[in-house]
Structure formats: C-alpha cells, structure tokens
Amino acid sequence: MLNIILHGYRNAFNFDGRDRRRTFGIFLLIHFAVLIAAGSILIKLLPTAFFLFVVVWFVPLISFLVRRLHDINLSGWWALLGCLIFIVFVVVMLFAEPSSHEDVDNRFGPNPRTTGGAH
C-alpha cells in the first residue's frame, strides 16, 4: 500500500497515462483518511495551514483521477465534476461551523444568538 501512495505522489503532476481501479481505490481511501485525520486537527489549530494542506492534498488526487478516467476511456476534463462536488462539500462544511465568537458582534452585525435572532 505504501507503494500506491508513493506512486500517487511521484506522479502528482503527471496527467498522462492510465491507472488501475484497485490502485485508485486504495489511494482514494488512504488519501481521504489522511485528510479527515490531519484536516480536523489543522483546521482547529491553524486554519491557514489547513488551506495549504488541502491544496497540496488536492493535486495528486486530481492527477490520479485524470489517469483513472483515461483508463475508462474518458477525457480528464470529467475531473471537473469531481472538483465541483468537492467545492460543494467544503462550502457545506463552512456552513456547519459555529460563530467565530459566541457573544461578540463582528463587522457584519450583532450576533443573532445573543440578540434573539432566528433560531
């Protein structure tokens, strides 16, 4: 399995060729496990580092996805659909975040929780 992960990172900027289904599946599972584990820690401690982590994490995933699409005889442009789904996931995660400061007003107005806004 370590060879699969190394293969994914060695070919992070290689968008040519093909990759097998099994290799892609293992890479995807391990890659998302790392995102969830490391991302949940980084987003609490250093949000900027989390953003950089996601960018670094995203490039090998897209190249692997493009090579997998080539294996099933589809253009790599189909990977854009995956990117859109990922962006929707990130936006939903942002909507689930609590207020930045529970009892403090910010530059957009008073906190609706303390002023009796919508529940």
Buried (B, 14 or more C-beta within 10 A) or exposed (E): EEEBBEBBBEBBEEBEEEBEEEBBEBBBEBBEEEBEEBBEEBBEEEEEEBEEBBEEBBEBBBBBBBBBBBBEEEEBEEBEEBEEEBEEEEEEEEEEEEEEEEEEEEEEEEBEEEEEEEE
